Amino acid sequence: MSSEKWGPVRSLMFAASMVVLVCIVVVCFALVLYVNSGPKKQRGASNLTPRPVACGAPRALPSDHPTFTAAPPGSAAQGSTWDVLLSTTCGDVRIYLDGRAAPRSVASFVMLARAGYWGDSVCRRLTTLRAPTHFLQCGDPSGRGTADPGFSLPLENVPVDRTYHLGDVGLTRGDRAAATAGEFFIVHDTFQVPPGGQLYSVVGHVSYGREVVDFIADRGGKDQRPDGPPLQPVSVLDVSARQIL
């Protein structure tokens, strides 16, 4: 066939090739959009659909709480992982504790949970986005920050980059250098402690029920304070711990 006759055929083949190429590009672009528009799994997030949150009335504080003469040995939790169910007046939160990363802190957490130390205690502090930290602090049987299990723990499993991620669970600290074993916090928004700032031990992360913490955090602090009691009162009803590994 002459080159004159091949000309239209080549033009048609080229046009068809371009159509196919454009279709491939469009399909690939649509696939990327679909994947990127899907829900993102964040650290501490659950794959389960968030539940609607409704809060009941806070409980009356206990008249007394268990105390101990010494912290449990780290060997009680070393190399193990734990599933913790935190029941509150705003719903349940499930927490994964990592005894491999923080054996002494996790052993303490499990002992206090099983002893009923946190029964009917209060979440007395919320630090909002206008504060240096962003967490909900719970586990105070006194309601005034004066309760003490009878021992303190040294810092353990502190993030090297001083960053506490959404859903992290850690132990709070008092004025002393040691970490206070009696209260714990749940991070509602990632934050980084500036150099020289107070650091905290990380014991695990939320595996389910983070919407409960989000619900409380979204309502902010009482009297619009960035660091103080949450506007939405919440009590810890019970904490149970089950060893996974």
C-alpha angles and dihedrals in degrees: 000000000000123000088246090060093044092054098080091042092053090048091051092048091048091050091049091049091052091050091052091047092050090049091052091050092049093049092048092048091049090050092052091050091050094051094045093047093056123098115287119228108226128193109281093015126130127229089221123096112265114252126228109262126225124171129217127207115292117255126248110262117257118258091228142004136206118272131193136205095222143007117262117258117267088236088075090073104017113132093004136109127212140204112217125191112205109195115197139169087257097050141282127310121193118210131195112214120200112209090176091067099034110018099164094045094045092047088054093047092051093047093051091046093051092045091056092242092147098044109136091352122147137244093228103172138052122179111198135200091280090061127075090248130044111207147113112237118209143166105071112141091186097052089220102073092254100108116113129186089210100259143056132215133220120245114281136179094008113177111256092220091044089239121141112198133215108280097018116143119211144162119261124230136226128205092290124086092245121084113255109240096199102073134042137191139213119213113232095181131019115260138171124221110230119237109286093019125128114280129204139210115250115217102173145304142266112272098179138006101038088143088075091061091042090053092055094042093049090059091056132210128323112272086008091286115161090214119031143063115344116251088232107062114223132181129198106233100183142342121208127184129203124184114236101180 
